[in-house]
Amino acid sequence: MSTDFSNLFSVAGKTALVTGGSRGIGEMIAAGFLAGGAKVYISSRKADVCDATAARLAQEYGGECISLPADLSTVAGCTTLADALVEREGKLDILVNNAGASWGAPIDEFPEQGWDKVMDTNVKGVFFLTQKLLPLLRAAGDAEDPARVINIGSIDGLQSSIFDVFSYGASKAAVHHLTRFLAAHLTKEHINCNAIAPGPYPTWMLSTGVGYGGETEGVDWGAVGEANPRGRVGTPEDIAGLAIFLCSRAGAYVVGEVITSDGGTFNAR
């Protein structure tokens, strides 16, 4: 009996929600899903930015990209987003929990606000949005093609950062372990949970850290990439390709893993 490998990496026809999808890694993943034939919802806190990104991605890659703005740092915001999706869909094949925040300050001055904001968005939001969307995920998954949850962690959750981002590193370590907990509870319900731990990508967050003021275009990312073993920062193809793998037939047997996408940064330290 021969095996059909023709659609091994396909996400065509799937429905996905990518939080934090209006820019950065979330936008890159959303673009990859759209290009692969998926219907994509994106969410971010700022409605005007989310709407504009959804329209631009739909025009550039075709297909449907729908904006559902929400503040995922609160349980109420998670519930609002889940309810909005339930009104539109009967199932959800893919959930990418990418929305995140960071805060930098010296250890002696690090504020409670910087701790709570990051933990609420990066950890609490991931758990409660996943919880609220379980009915749609359960409706989508079966033994052959489970629903997928991808939590976006960070290599800062695997090693200490050069930046003073104490709550960020702790939150991403929590995301990695939360992913394992979710996998232990949900795999038998045909919902696969994995995490991606990105390294340096040309995002607003990294731009603020390296002194580019949040700019991602027209800045010297080559200089940032020089310290990376691959000699560059990540590209949309790098992160979208990994997400597509995890959400396609090719990744259906991968469960509870934290996969780095960092050009070798973590292993080089």
N, C-alpha and C positions, 0 to 999 in steps of 0.2 A: 504493500500500500504506500503510495507516494504522499509526501507532505506538500501542501500548497504554501509557498512562501511569498506569494505575490502581493499580499496586503499586510505583511508582517509589521510594518511601521505606520500603518494608516490610522488616522483619527477622523477620517471622513464620516460625516453624519452624526458625530458625537456633539453633545451640548456641554459647554464648559463655562465655569465662572472663575475669573481671575481677579482676586482682590488686589488693590494697589496697582491696578492695570492701566492707569493713565500715564505712567512714565516708567523709566528704568527697567528693571528685570521683569516686572509684571507686564509692561507693554511689549517687551521682546517675546515673552512666552505667548501672549495673546496674539501677536502677529504671526507667530509660527503655527498656532492652532488654526487661525483663519486661512493661512496659506495651504494648510493641510485639509481644508474642507470642513472644519468644525464650525458650529454656531457658537459664538463667544459673547458672554456678558462680562463687562468690566465694571469694577467698582472703585471709587476713591472718595475721599472726604469732600473735595471741592467739586461741586456739580458742574460748573462751567468748564473746568479742565477735563473732567471725565467725559462730558458730552463731546467736546472738541476732539479728543483722542479717539473716541469710538467712531465718529464720523470720518476722521482721517484714515483710520485703519480699514474701515469698510471700503472706502474709495480706493485705497492702495492695493488691498489684497482680495477684494471681493467678498461675497458672503455677507452674513449678518453679524454685526458687532453692536451690541446694545449697552447703553450706559445705565447703570443703577447706582447712583451715588449713595454713600452711607458712611457714618462714623462708626468704625468697628472697635473703638476703644471701650464701648459700653455694651452691656447685654441688650439694652433697648435698641441700639443701632444694629446689632446682629439680628435681632428679631425682625426689625423693619426690612432689612435686606432679604432675609429668608422669606418673609411674607410676600415681598414684591416678586420674588422668583416663583413662588408657588402659584401666584396669579397667572404666570405666563407659561409655566412648564409643568409637566406631570412627572418628570424625572430629571436627574442631573448626573451625567456620566463622569464629569471631571470637576473637582474643586481644587483650585490652587490658592492656598492661604499665603499670600505674598505681602499684604499690607503690613507696613512696619514703620517704626519710628526709632530715632536714636537721640542721644543727648550726651554732650561732651562737657566735662568740667573737671578741674583738679580734685583729687580725692578729699582734700580738706574743705572744699567748697561745694561738693556735689549736693544738689538740693533734693528734697523729697519729691518735688514736682517732676524732676528729671527721672527719678526712679519710677514713680507711679505711671507717668505718661507712657513710658517705654514698656513696662510690664503689662499695663492694661491693653495696649495695642498689640504687642508682639506675642503675648502668651494667652491672656484671657480672651482676646478676640478670636484667636485661632480655635480655642476649645469650644467656645459658645457658638460661633458660626457653624462649625462642623456639627455640633449637637443639633442646632436648629434645622440644618439641612439633611439630617439623617433620613427622614422619610423619602426625600427625592433621591438620595444616593441609594437607598435600599431598593427603590423602584427601578433603578437603572441597572443594578448589578445582577449577574447570574454566575453560575459555576464556570462557564466558558469565558465570559467577558465581564470581570468584576468592575464596579465603579472604582474610581481612583481619587485619592486625596494626596496632594503634594503640599507639604509644608516647607516654606522657604526659610531655612536657617542661615547659618553663616560659618565660615571658618573661625570667626571670632567666638563661636560657641564651642570650638574644639581646642583653641589655644588662646593665650592672652594677646590682646591687641597692642599695637604701638600707640594707639590713641587712648585718651582718658574716657572711655565709653563703658563704664562699669555696669550699668544696668543693661546696656545693649548686649554685651557678651554673656551676662547671666541669663538674659531672656532667650537668647538663641540656644544656649545649652539646654534650657528648659524646653524649647520647641523640639529639639532633637529627641529628648527623652519622652516628651508627650507623644511624639510620633510613634515610638515603640509601644507605649501604653495603648494608643488608639489601634495600632495594628493587632495587638494581643486580643482586643475586645471585638474588633470589627471584621477581621479576615474571614471568619466563618459565616459572616453575613454577606459575603461577596463584595466587600469594600476593602480595597488594598490601600494602605497608608505608607508613604515613604517621605523622606525629606531630602532636599538638596541644600548643600552648604556652599554657597558661592564664595569665591575669592574676589579679586579686583575686577570689577566691571565698570564701564563708563556711565555711572549713575550720578544723580544729584547728590545722593548721600556721600559717596566717595569723593565727589568733587568738593564738597564743603570740607571734608577732612584733609585733603591735600592742598588746600589753599586756592582752589579755582572758583570759590564763591557760589557753588551750585551750578555753574555753567557746564554743559556737557558737549557743546559744539564749539569748535574753534579753539580748543585748549590742547595742551601737549600731553595726550594720553600715552604717547610713545615713551615719554620720560618716566611716567608711572610704571609702565610695563617693563622697563629695563631691568628692574629688580626681580621680575618673575622668571622662573626657570624656562618658561615658554617664550620669554622675551616680549610679551605683549599683555594687554588686558583682554578680558573676554569679549566675545562678540554675540550678537543676537542668535546667530546660528549655533553657538556653543550651548547657550542655556535653553533655547527652544528645542534643540535637538535632543537634549537629555530629557526634557519634559515630555516630548512626543514619544520617546522610547518608553518611558514609564507608563504612559497612558495608552499605548498601543498593544497589540497582541504580543509584541516582542518583550514587553515588561510585565506580562500578566502573572509571572511566577516570582516577582521581586516584591518582598514584603518586609516592612519594618526597618528599612535601610536608611542610613544617612550617607549620601553620595556627594563627595566634594566635586566642585567644578571650579578649579582655581589655578589651572596651569602648572600645578606642582608646588604651590606655595606652602601648603601644610606639610608635605613630606620633606621639604627642603629645610625646614627649621629644626 
